Amino acid sequence: MRIGLLTEGGYPYVGGEGGVWCDRLVRGLDRHEFDVYAFSTGQVQEDAGWIELPPQVQRVRTAPLWVAEEDGVVHGRRARRRFTEHYGELAAALCTAAEPGTAQKPGTAQRPGTAAELGTAQKSGTAQRRGIAEKPGTAEADRFANALHGLAELARDEGGLVAALRSEQAVRALERACRAPGARRAAREARVPDLLTVADHLERALRPLSLDWYEEDGLGAVDLCHAASGGIAALPGLLARHFFGVPLVVTEYGVRLRTHYLTRPDASPAVRSLLAAFHGLLTAETYRAASYLVPGNAHARRWQERCGADRAKLRTIHPGLDTTPFARVGEDRRPEDREKDEDREKQEKQERREKQERQEKQEHTGPHTLVWLGRVEPAKDLVSLLHAFAEVRAAEPGTRLRIVGRPSGPEGEAYLGHCRALAAQLFPDEADGPHAVGRNPVSFEELGGPGAETTADVHAGGAVTVLSSVVEGFPVGLIEAMFCGRATVSTDVGAVVEVIGGTGLVVPPRNPRALAEACVSLLRDPERRARLGAAARARALELFSVEQNVAAFRGLYLETVARTPVRRPVLDGAGDPQPFAAPAEAHVPGHWTEPTPRAVPTWAVETPEPVTETVR
């Protein structure tokens, strides 16, 4: 099978979102061919280069989203008229689309409403009060899709739309749509700076329309398009489906539409409204056109359903992690019991003993150590963790806390400094005697330092792994702790409960007392820790390994192509068709493979007419 993998800011570049799981997926499906179509997000990313690609990657085509490449295309009068028509229709869809996500509380049932209801509510200005503004109406969605396809066909016919999307003609078409009858109030209040901002954003978002990827030897030659994320990355897949009927699969480990709703908090209401409408309509069209949508967890799945996804298309596939770095730690029992395993080889046991001695000298490991690992930022709520640890120390005086991670950006640096100051205030340096040097029971470390060489080493050096976040997506750190066979205490955010199941303790966020009580209960019960750790490792190996992820996508690819067979011209010299170019039953001898004789109407059959003689 030939798969077109669509990425944005990730694979095959060295750094980027989603690059690791894409690489594992491609390497795991070594019997398929991959064509990678990647968008880069900056000069730094392009300068960093690509990772080493496996042989099954046949071709890589890239395009920048951060800069517009001049194509030198000058449109004639007819092309300009077509552009004004299609761009005006797209802008009109944005101005009349229902306001997304304003009329419903989280967790309540949706009532999308009919197109007539939406049109009436928009004209009367009561869409939000009636509770039917959660999804775009059918009329607006069709209008948006037709306009998008019209612009794509124009770009294909003329060679690009770069100059047209950046022209004054586009701004004027957007202004006419905002001033037209039936436009929402936020759109009518848009001023010239708002229109320029929105037009600039649309130009960047629609840059993929001008690419030369949509040819018979490009995306038209693949059997399936797989978008590694929603949003702009899925746009080439939409066009491949429109031009060639190629099926589309979209994976969203984080729902892009939700991210767009949370961005531009300082923008004017008109800008936020129009951009939210654009991304909402693009997401709705992607969800409608995709054969299958793949959320990474139940949290993302609920968001997709909330944004209009059809439940019949949803297939949850958890991200896969490499279990190799955690195999040795996970097979051990507890940190204090490692040296009791008599089946280990002598050299490995000696190395482990020396390593443990070094760690014990630092007094940061052992059966009374809590471990936190991740990016240091306010969303991780280390302040609550430190206050909880103060109660843990009161109940278990010998307990220590290791905070391992690097700050994320300037905000993370400031937050780390605040946490260090709080730790110094809550826990004055302690000393064993009047002549000993005092040390703080809380240590702030980074991976690669003494006792924290790898993630597996960090989890191996503690009795309990703690997660204290107030905002969390898919908690990879918890899965790594589960692979290591460690008991966990976590806050109930994001997909934590889905990941942990019944193998760890879960407490409400921003509740230091509950967090402390859960930690103390596990520190005082080694046998319970061992049982939970073993159950956590078994669950992680079953649900979150690379093998299960690759196997799930292999089955989904086959199911998708089997449901959407297409016939293509033969491409090889032998005259053999591409795999999956014909239904499977066509390869089985039988009457169905024989050509069906063409039916001939009775009036066209030549029959001799009898000759009669006239008797005179």
Summary of the structure (lengths in Angstrom):
residues: 616
radius of gyration: 30.3
end to end distance: 79.6
largest distance: 149.2
contacts: 1999
relative contact order: 0.09
helix: 50%
strand: 12%
